């Protein structure tokens, strides 16, 4: 008998394996009818093959309904090259983040990051925070358009800009340039996604977070498009803030905000801040959603020093799994998992070290699985 879903299973590096084991315990408890297909990704494949995301893995994802992703190790250019297998060195291999490549390869334009304060979490900044960050996922500084040294053809074009005059005495070897590329189409897509979500979930405002007073053309385009689109949603207020002020206001009055929408770099930064407000990256979940595919990952890193110790908090990965269930329209299972997570946190039944407890990664998962069984019995 065929399963209902085929899900790509990419543990990745470090604690990615630990938290994915925790997910399997919980998915078994809610009886998701799915086949989980393992894919190769991560640092070991960079070192041995010169590609942290082998083509065979990309092909695998194309045959699945969505992907669960654990964690990834990334290092700067020079460090990455040093760790290549000897026979691969000096062959022109350049490390590129697998997760960024997957976002671009599958046009996973919408990055959704919920940051919710669960009652009873001792790490909450305040108990009534309920934020969702919408981060454009495919362009901005992450488009990977960079130069060092700067080619003469690029420099000659830039020299036409009057503000380049004060850099005219600097050698191209002493310059590095990254392009902030923002398109109207991607901007409209992420802003509309944020407004649609706010309408569906009952949020009263959408806040566009940019820096148009300095980045007049790129951030300016984003703000102008937000103002146009906001007119289509008369019941939802559009608020506008600069990224620096947003960081201050989130610390001062995080309860004032609901849905935030912004570009790739600012979204990466502000979503980490929001995660810290509700307990840190141990609670940081995310969904990367495109028109035809989606990939789900916690926002924490691979933490190699903890790999295999089953010490880290799996809740970010489990909340991420709830997002996957939402995407698959498994609404009953999604709500069941959400309730189990909330109940376990509220009761303090199992807490990892970051929450002041001593429970292991898998103990937390088993506790949530047991809570799922309890809720099922109570609800008949």
Beta strands, then each sheet from edge to edge (+ up, - down):
strand 1: 5-12
strand 2: 34-38
strand 3: 66-71
strand 4: 110-116
strand 5: 130-136
strand 6: 146-147
strand 7: 177-178
strand 8: 205-210
strand 9: 237-242
strand 10: 259-262
strand 11: 285-289
strand 12: 294-298
sheet 1: 2+ 1+ 3+ 12+ 11- 4+ 5- 10- 8- 9-
sheet 2: 6+ 7-
end
